[in-house]
Amino acid sequence: MKRVFITGASSGIGAALALLYARHGVQLGLVGRRSQALQALADSIPGDHKIYPLDVRDRQALHAAAVDFLSEGAVDVVIASAGISVGTLTEAPEDFKIFEAIIDTNLTATVATFEPFIASMTQRGEGRLVGISSVAAVRGLPGAGAYSASKAAVRAYCESLRVELGPAGIRVVTLAPGFIQTPMTAHNPYKMPFLMSAERFAEHAMRAIEKGVSYKVIPWQMACAAKLLGCLPDALYDYLAVRRERKPRSTL
C-alpha cells in the first residue's frame, strides 16, 4: 500500500488530493490547522488514516507528525500543500506580520515538511516530494507581493532540491495551480479565467506526481497564459497589471 503525507489537508487542494488518493487505496497522513475538519475528512474517506492537527509554521510539531507517520512504514509521496494568500502592502506597517506569515507558511513550512522524509527516501532510493507554487510566481502581482514572492521562491527552492536529490532517486515535483475553486480564491474580487474545481485539479496533479514531472502548470490553458506573461516586456506588463483589481488585505 502506498503512503502519502499531505499538509493543508483540511480544505481546498489538500483535501481534494486526500480524497482522490484515498479512493486509490492510499494510506494518508493528514496535516491541517482545523482538527474538526481533518477528522471529518478522515471519517468521510475510505481507509485508515492518521490526522495531525497543527500549524505548519510549528516546525517541531510538524516534524513530530512526520516521525510518527514514518514509524508505521515508508512514505512514498509528501505534498506540501499548506498555503495562505491575502493582499499585502509594503507601505502599511501592519502588513509586515502578514508578510512573515505568508512566507513562513508558503515557503519555510515547505522546507520543514520535506526535511524529515529525505533520509528515508534516500535510503530506499525512491520517493516524491511535491511543492505547490502558483502561476502568481511568473510575474509579481500588484498588491500581492508576499504571495507572489513566496510562490516564486517555492519554485526556485524545489528546482534546487530536484537537482540535489535526483541522483538519490527522489523526484521533486513542482505544481503551479492557476485559479482553483477553493476557500483561498472564494473572495477574489476579479475574474478568474480557466477556473478549475479542486477535484479536477487533484486528478491532473496526481497524474503529474506519479509521472514525476519536474514542473507543471494546471490547467493547461493557464500554462499557455503563463508563458505569454513571462514573455511580455516589462513596460507592457506594468501597463496591464497596474489596472488589475487586487486581492483584499486581511489580518489573518
C-alpha positions in Angstrom: 0.0 0.0 0.0 1.3 3.4 -0.9 1.5 6.0 1.9 1.2 9.8 1.3 1.7 12.7 3.7 -0.3 15.9 2.9 -0.2 19.3 4.6 -3.0 21.8 4.2 -5.4 18.8 4.1 -8.3 20.3 5.9 -9.6 22.2 2.8 -9.0 23.2 -0.8 -6.4 21.5 -2.8 -5.0 19.4 0.1 -8.5 18.0 0.9 -9.2 17.2 -2.8 -5.9 15.4 -3.1 -6.5 13.4 0.1 -10.0 12.3 -1.2 -8.5 11.2 -4.5 -5.6 9.3 -3.1 -7.9 7.6 -0.5 -10.1 6.4 -3.4 -7.0 4.8 -4.8 -6.3 2.8 -1.6 -3.5 5.0 -0.3 -2.9 5.4 3.4 -2.7 9.1 4.4 -1.1 11.3 7.0 -3.3 14.4 7.0 -2.0 17.7 8.5 -4.1 20.8 9.0 -4.9 23.6 11.5 -8.6 22.7 12.0 -8.9 19.4 13.9 -12.6 19.0 13.3 -12.3 19.5 9.5 -9.4 17.0 9.5 -11.4 14.4 11.4 -14.5 14.9 9.2 -12.3 14.4 6.1 -10.8 11.2 7.6 -14.2 9.9 8.5 -15.6 10.5 5.0 -12.9 8.7 3.0 -12.2 5.0 2.7 -9.2 3.6 4.6 -7.5 4.0 7.9 -5.7 7.4 8.1 -3.8 9.5 10.6 -4.6 13.1 11.3 -2.2 15.7 12.8 -3.9 19.0 13.8 -1.2 21.6 13.8 0.1 24.8 12.3 2.8 24.0 9.7 4.7 27.0 11.0 5.4 25.0 14.1 8.4 23.0 12.8 8.8 20.9 15.9 5.1 19.8 15.8 5.4 19.2 12.1 8.5 17.0 12.5 6.9 15.1 15.3 3.9 14.3 13.0 6.3 13.2 10.2 8.2 10.9 12.6 5.0 9.4 13.8 3.8 8.7 10.3 7.2 7.3 9.3 7.2 5.0 12.3 4.4 2.9 10.6 6.1 2.5 7.3 7.9 4.1 4.3 6.3 7.2 2.8 6.0 7.4 -1.0 4.8 10.9 -1.5 5.0 14.1 0.5 2.8 17.0 -0.6 3.4 20.4 1.0 0.0 21.9 0.2 -0.5 24.2 3.1 -0.7 27.8 2.0 -2.3 31.2 2.5 -2.9 34.1 0.2 -4.1 37.6 1.1 -3.3 41.1 -0.2 -0.3 43.0 1.3 1.1 46.5 1.0 4.7 47.2 1.8 3.9 50.8 2.9 1.5 49.5 5.5 3.5 48.7 8.7 0.7 46.5 10.0 1.1 44.2 7.0 4.7 43.2 7.9 3.3 40.4 10.2 1.2 39.2 7.3 4.3 39.1 5.0 6.0 37.0 7.6 3.0 34.6 8.0 2.7 34.1 4.2 6.4 33.5 3.7 6.6 31.2 6.7 3.5 29.2 5.6 4.1 29.0 1.9 7.9 28.7 1.7 9.6 27.9 5.0 7.0 25.3 6.0 7.6 23.6 2.7 11.2 23.1 3.7 10.1 21.9 7.2 7.6 19.5 5.6 10.2 17.8 3.4 13.1 17.7 5.9 12.1 14.6 7.9 11.4 12.4 4.9 14.6 12.8 2.8 16.8 10.4 4.8 14.3 7.6 4.5 13.7 8.2 0.8 17.4 8.4 0.1 17.9 5.1 1.8 15.2 3.5 -0.3 16.3 5.2 -3.5 12.9 6.5 -4.3 10.1 8.9 -3.3 8.3 12.0 -4.4 8.4 15.5 -2.8 5.7 17.8 -4.1 5.8 21.6 -3.7 2.9 23.9 -4.6 3.9 27.1 -6.4 1.5 29.2 -8.4 1.0 31.0 -11.7 1.3 34.1 -9.5 5.0 33.2 -9.3 5.5 34.0 -13.0 5.1 37.8 -12.6 4.8 39.8 -9.4 1.2 40.8 -8.9 0.4 44.3 -7.5 -0.9 44.2 -4.0 0.2 40.6 -3.6 4.0 41.0 -3.2 4.2 38.5 -0.3 2.2 35.8 -2.1 4.0 36.2 -5.5 7.4 36.2 -3.8 6.6 33.1 -1.7 5.4 31.1 -4.6 8.4 32.2 -6.9 10.7 31.1 -4.0 8.9 27.7 -3.8 9.5 27.1 -7.5 13.2 28.0 -7.2 13.7 26.0 -4.0 12.1 22.9 -5.5 14.2 23.2 -8.6 17.3 23.3 -6.4 16.1 20.4 -4.4 15.3 18.5 -7.6 18.9 18.7 -8.8 20.2 17.9 -5.3 18.1 14.8 -4.8 17.8 13.4 -8.3 20.9 11.3 -8.0 19.4 9.7 -4.9 16.3 8.6 -6.8 14.0 11.2 -5.3 11.7 13.1 -7.7 10.8 16.7 -6.8 7.6 17.8 -8.4 6.5 21.5 -8.6 2.9 22.1 -9.3 1.7 25.6 -10.3 -2.1 26.0 -10.0 -3.9 28.6 -11.9 -7.3 29.7 -10.5 -8.7 26.8 -8.5 -12.1 26.8 -6.7 -11.0 26.8 -3.0 -11.6 29.0 0.1 -8.4 30.8 -0.9 -10.0 32.1 -4.1 -13.6 32.4 -3.0 -13.3 36.1 -2.2 -11.2 37.2 -5.1 -12.9 40.4 -6.5 -11.8 39.9 -10.1 -12.5 37.5 -12.9 -10.6 34.2 -12.8 -10.0 32.8 -16.2 -9.9 29.0 -16.7 -11.3 28.5 -13.1 -11.0 24.8 -12.3 -12.5 22.7 -9.5 -10.2 21.4 -6.8 -11.3 17.9 -7.6 -10.4 18.3 -11.2 -7.1 19.8 -10.3 -6.3 16.9 -8.0 -6.8 14.5 -10.9 -4.3 16.3 -13.0 -1.9 16.7 -10.1 -1.9 13.1 -9.1 -1.0 12.1 -12.7 1.8 14.6 -12.7 3.1 13.3 -9.4 3.0 9.7 -10.5 5.0 10.6 -13.6 7.5 12.5 -11.6 7.3 15.6 -13.8 9.6 18.4 -12.8 7.1 21.3 -13.2 3.5 21.5 -14.3 1.0 24.4 -14.6 -2.6 23.3 -14.1 -4.8 23.8 -16.1 -3.1 23.7 -19.5 -4.8 26.9 -20.6 -3.2 28.8 -17.8 0.2 27.3 -18.7 -0.2 29.0 -22.1 -1.2 32.2 -20.4 1.8 32.0 -18.0 4.2 31.5 -20.9 2.8 34.6 -22.6 3.0 36.6 -19.4 6.6 35.6 -18.9 7.5 36.9 -22.4 5.8 40.3 -22.1 8.2 43.3 -22.0 8.2 44.9 -18.5 6.6 48.1 -19.8 3.7 46.3 -21.3 3.2 44.1 -18.3 3.3 47.1 -16.0 0.7 48.9 -18.1 -1.7 45.9 -17.9 -1.0 44.9 -14.3 -1.5 48.3 -12.7 -5.1 48.2 -13.8 -5.8 44.8 -12.3 -8.1 44.5 -9.3 -6.2 43.5 -6.2 -6.8 40.7 -3.7 -8.2 42.1 -0.4 -5.9 42.6 2.6 -6.5 40.7 5.8 -5.4 40.5 9.4 -5.3 36.7 9.1 
